[in-house]
Amino acid sequence: MSSFEILDRRFKSYVLFNAGLERIADGCRWTEGPVWFGDADCLLFSDIPNNRILRWIEGVGVSVYRQPSHYANGGTRDREGRLISCLHGARSVVRTEHDGRITTLVDRIGGKRLNSPNDVVVKSDGSIWFTDPHYGIAMDYEGGRAEEELPCRVYRLDPGGRIDVVSDAFACPNGLCFSPDETRLYIAETGRLGDDSVERQISVFDVLDADSGRLGAGRPFYAPSVGAADGFRCDEDGNVWTSAGDGVHCVSPEGELLGRIRIPQTVSNVAFGGRHRSRLFICASHEVYAIYLNRRGAPDGVNRRGAPDGATRAP
């Protein structure tokens, strides 16, 4: 049976009916933060409760990339192809240099510790945008319980090291991504642990000033009917492929649900990768899946430079 559910005729052209859902990893506790390295032909992803980052290579399988990982969650690559990671345990955003050294980019604002950085994207100008909810310090399972010193916010770290709050409009901001032309920023609200009073949805913000990162007022974009939008990425046409309680939802730039990929586990996050960035990697509970699509993922910060799907160094 096909894993695809077509709800809008436009979604039919995105589907490859001879491409099935593949389980490429299992035996984890909660997978997150998928990052594709085209130059190394591998996928990195986090197994947060097990305090490790794993690496998957086609035909080889899964191996440990880093353990301990300081309970790494979301990840991405910068314009030089280096891994950028959000760490629950170290309450920081860090960069893995080409020689393997780890550089802390930010862990405090005004002398106060971040909460537990969750998801991160790099804009084509080299600025790093990340969310800082409380999940990693609200429980011991994905980090360690600790006092909140700052509100849960969305931040922008510019290439010169200046950090600014770009939004404090969320109870707990989670996933985020830019539209392909970077004129829109999508941010997920997943609410504080134990609080069901906040609507779990994706909001969209217009980027009013590309140099400073100033955003317009947010407006509702999409709320899954089942579960919550946790992590998501855009394809080349600006559709948002987001996690949900029943799989992956494909949502048009207008906020219309076009179709679903049914997944037997709760999905946390997704990433485009593969030879043409047309393979969707799906982190779901204790497993990771992959499926080929008839659409390519939007270029990331690395590919905007014209580099061949990655930097010149493998992880």
C-alpha positions in Angstrom: 0.0 0.0 0.0 1.3 3.5 -0.9 2.5 5.7 2.0 1.1 8.7 0.2 -2.3 10.2 0.7 -3.3 12.7 -2.0 -5.7 15.4 -0.7 -5.1 18.0 -3.5 -4.4 17.2 -7.2 -1.2 19.3 -7.0 0.3 16.7 -4.7 0.0 14.0 -7.3 2.9 15.4 -9.2 5.1 15.2 -6.1 4.5 11.5 -5.7 6.7 8.7 -7.1 4.4 5.7 -6.8 7.2 3.2 -7.3 9.2 4.8 -4.4 8.3 3.2 -1.1 8.9 4.2 2.4 12.3 2.8 3.7 13.3 2.4 7.3 17.0 3.1 7.5 17.6 3.2 11.2 16.0 1.9 14.4 16.9 1.1 18.0 16.9 4.7 19.2 14.8 6.4 21.8 13.9 9.7 20.2 15.4 10.8 16.9 15.8 14.4 15.8 17.9 16.9 14.0 18.5 15.2 10.6 21.3 16.9 8.5 22.3 15.8 5.1 26.0 15.9 4.1 26.1 15.5 0.3 29.9 15.6 0.1 30.1 12.6 2.4 27.0 11.0 1.2 25.7 10.5 4.7 23.0 11.6 7.1 23.6 12.8 10.6 20.8 12.7 13.2 20.4 12.9 16.9 19.2 10.3 19.4 18.6 12.7 22.2 17.9 10.5 25.2 20.9 8.3 24.4 23.1 11.4 24.3 24.5 10.7 20.8 24.6 11.8 17.2 24.5 9.0 14.7 25.6 8.7 11.1 23.9 6.7 8.4 25.5 5.8 5.0 23.7 4.0 2.3 24.9 0.4 2.0 26.9 0.7 5.2 24.3 1.4 7.9 24.4 3.4 11.2 27.4 4.2 13.3 28.1 6.6 16.2 29.3 10.0 15.0 29.6 11.6 18.5 28.9 10.4 22.0 28.4 12.1 24.3 26.7 14.8 22.3 25.5 17.0 25.2 22.0 15.9 24.2 22.2 17.5 20.8 18.8 18.2 19.2 18.5 20.2 15.9 21.3 20.7 13.4 22.1 22.3 10.1 25.1 23.3 8.0 26.6 26.8 7.6 27.9 28.3 4.4 31.3 26.6 4.9 29.6 23.2 5.3 30.3 23.0 9.0 27.8 21.3 11.3 25.8 23.7 13.5 24.2 22.0 16.5 21.7 22.9 19.3 22.8 21.3 22.6 20.3 20.7 25.4 22.9 19.6 27.8 25.4 22.4 27.3 22.5 24.9 26.7 24.3 26.3 23.7 24.7 26.5 19.9 28.0 25.1 18.7 29.9 24.6 15.4 32.0 21.6 14.5 35.1 22.8 12.6 36.5 21.0 9.7 39.2 19.5 11.9 36.7 18.2 14.4 37.1 20.9 17.1 33.9 22.2 18.6 33.4 26.0 18.9 30.7 27.4 21.2 28.9 30.1 19.3 26.5 31.2 22.0 25.5 29.9 25.4 24.5 33.1 27.3 22.6 36.3 26.8 23.5 39.2 29.1 25.2 36.8 31.4 22.2 34.5 31.7 22.2 30.9 30.3 20.1 29.9 27.4 17.4 27.4 28.1 17.9 24.5 25.7 18.4 25.5 22.0 16.2 23.3 19.9 16.3 23.9 16.2 18.5 26.0 13.9 18.8 27.3 10.4 21.5 29.3 8.6 20.5 32.1 6.2 22.5 32.7 3.0 24.1 35.8 4.6 25.7 33.5 7.2 23.4 34.5 10.1 22.3 31.7 12.4 18.7 31.6 13.6 17.6 29.3 16.4 14.8 28.6 18.9 15.3 28.3 22.6 12.4 26.6 24.4 12.6 25.0 27.8 12.2 21.3 26.9 15.8 20.2 27.6 15.8 21.7 31.1 12.2 20.8 31.9 13.0 17.1 32.2 15.9 14.7 32.6 15.0 12.5 29.6 16.4 14.9 26.9 18.9 16.8 29.1 18.7 17.7 32.7 16.3 19.7 34.8 17.5 23.2 35.6 16.2 26.7 36.3 15.1 28.9 33.4 17.1 32.0 33.3 15.7 33.5 30.1 12.3 33.6 28.4 11.7 31.2 25.6 12.6 33.1 22.4 13.8 33.0 18.8 17.3 34.5 18.2 19.5 35.6 15.4 23.3 35.4 15.6 24.9 37.5 13.0 28.3 36.6 11.4 30.0 39.2 13.6 28.8 37.6 16.8 26.0 40.0 17.7 22.9 38.2 19.0 19.4 39.7 18.8 15.9 38.5 19.8 13.8 38.3 16.6 10.7 37.0 18.3 9.4 36.6 21.9 5.8 35.8 20.8 5.9 32.1 21.6 5.3 30.1 24.8 7.8 27.6 23.4 9.2 28.1 19.9 10.3 24.9 18.2 11.1 24.2 14.5 11.9 26.9 12.1 12.8 27.3 8.4 13.0 30.0 5.7 11.1 30.0 2.4 13.3 29.4 -0.6 13.7 33.2 -1.3 14.2 33.9 2.4 11.4 36.5 2.5 9.4 34.4 5.0 10.3 32.7 8.2 8.2 29.8 9.5 8.3 29.1 13.3 6.4 26.4 15.2 4.7 26.9 18.5 4.5 23.6 20.5 3.7 25.0 24.0 5.2 24.4 27.4 5.2 20.9 28.8 2.0 20.2 30.5 0.2 23.3 29.2 -2.5 22.6 26.6 -3.8 26.2 26.5 -1.6 27.3 23.6 -2.6 26.4 20.1 0.1 24.3 18.5 0.7 25.7 15.0 3.2 27.1 12.6 3.2 30.9 12.2 4.8 32.7 9.3 6.7 36.0 9.5 7.7 38.4 6.7 11.4 39.3 6.8 11.2 43.1 6.6 14.9 43.8 6.7 17.3 41.1 5.4 20.4 42.9 7.0 19.0 43.2 10.5 16.6 40.2 10.5 13.7 42.4 11.5 10.4 40.5 11.2 6.9 41.6 10.6 4.0 40.5 12.8 3.4 36.8 12.7 0.3 35.3 11.4 -1.1 31.7 11.6 0.0 29.5 8.8 -0.9 25.9 9.5 -2.0 23.6 12.4 -2.0 19.8 11.9 -5.3 18.2 12.8 -3.3 15.4 14.6 -0.3 16.1 16.9 1.9 19.1 16.4 4.3 20.6 13.9 7.7 20.0 15.4 10.3 20.3 12.6 9.9 21.1 8.9 11.7 22.1 5.7 10.7 23.8 2.4 10.9 22.3 -1.0 12.0 24.2 -4.1 8.5 25.5 -4.7 8.0 26.8 -1.2 5.8 24.0 0.1 6.4 23.2 3.7 7.0 19.5 4.6 6.2 19.3 8.3 6.0 16.7 11.0 2.6 15.8 12.4 0.9 13.2 14.6 0.1 11.0 11.7 3.2 11.4 9.5 4.5 14.2 7.3 2.2 16.9 5.9 2.9 18.8 2.7 1.5 22.3 3.0 1.3 24.9 0.2 2.8 28.4 0.6 -0.9 29.5 1.1 -1.2 27.1 4.1 -3.3 24.5 2.3 -2.8 20.8 3.1 -1.9 19.1 -0.2 -1.1 15.6 1.0 0.4 13.3 3.6 3.1 10.7 3.9 1.8 8.2 6.5 4.5 7.1 9.0 3.9 4.4 11.6 5.8 6.4 14.3 5.4 10.0 15.6 7.5 12.3 13.4 9.8 14.9 14.9 11.7 16.4 12.0 12.6 16.0 8.3 15.5 16.9 6.0 15.9 16.8 2.2 19.0 15.0 0.9 20.3 12.5 -1.6 21.9 13.0 -4.9 19.4 15.7 -6.1 18.1 16.7 -2.7 14.9 14.8 -3.7 15.0 12.2 -0.9 13.1 13.1 2.3 14.7 11.8 5.5 12.2 11.5 8.4 13.1 11.2 12.0 10.2 9.4 13.8 10.3 8.3 17.5 12.9 5.5 17.7 13.3 5.1 13.9 14.4 7.0 10.8 12.8 6.7 7.4 13.5 7.8 3.9 11.4 8.3 0.8 12.1 9.6 -2.7 9.9 12.5 -4.0 9.4 14.1 -7.3 10.4 17.4 -5.7 13.7 18.8 -4.5 14.4 20.5 -1.2 15.1 24.2 -1.2 18.8 25.1 -1.4 20.4 25.5 2.0 23.1 28.0 3.0 25.8 25.8 1.5 24.1 25.2 -1.9 23.3 28.9 -2.3 27.0 29.5 -3.0 26.9 27.0 -5.9 28.9 24.4 -4.0 28.2 20.7 -5.1 25.7 19.9 -2.4 28.0 20.4 0.5 31.4 21.8 1.5 34.7 20.3 0.6 35.1 18.3 3.9 33.2 15.3 5.2 32.0 15.1 8.8 
